[in-house]
């Protein structure tokens, strides 16, 4: 019950934080099931992680930038879209956010 409450709070926060300029540029849904709970936890923990990436929930996560402000801002822009993709069974997804001439991207594969 506690995990469900925490997840719902994260999902509500993440959906409210989607940038008007953020979009999913690639999404492939798994033929089999993905561990959606683990992927949600990974996403929540990835907000302040650096740009180097990590393996979590059976997927390789990435976050990068070209002249973008910070990894936290990228997460804020894309987390809601990634939550939606995870809920749809995504096994490979990328979100990009463009702010002026700066760009960030994040997701997992």
Protein Blocks (a to p, Z undefined) as FASTA:
>chain_A
ZZmmmmmmmmmmmmmmpcfkbccfbdcddfbdcdfklmmmmmmmmmmmcfkopaeehiac
ddddehiabfmlmmmmmmmmmmmmmmnopabdcddddehjbccddddZZ
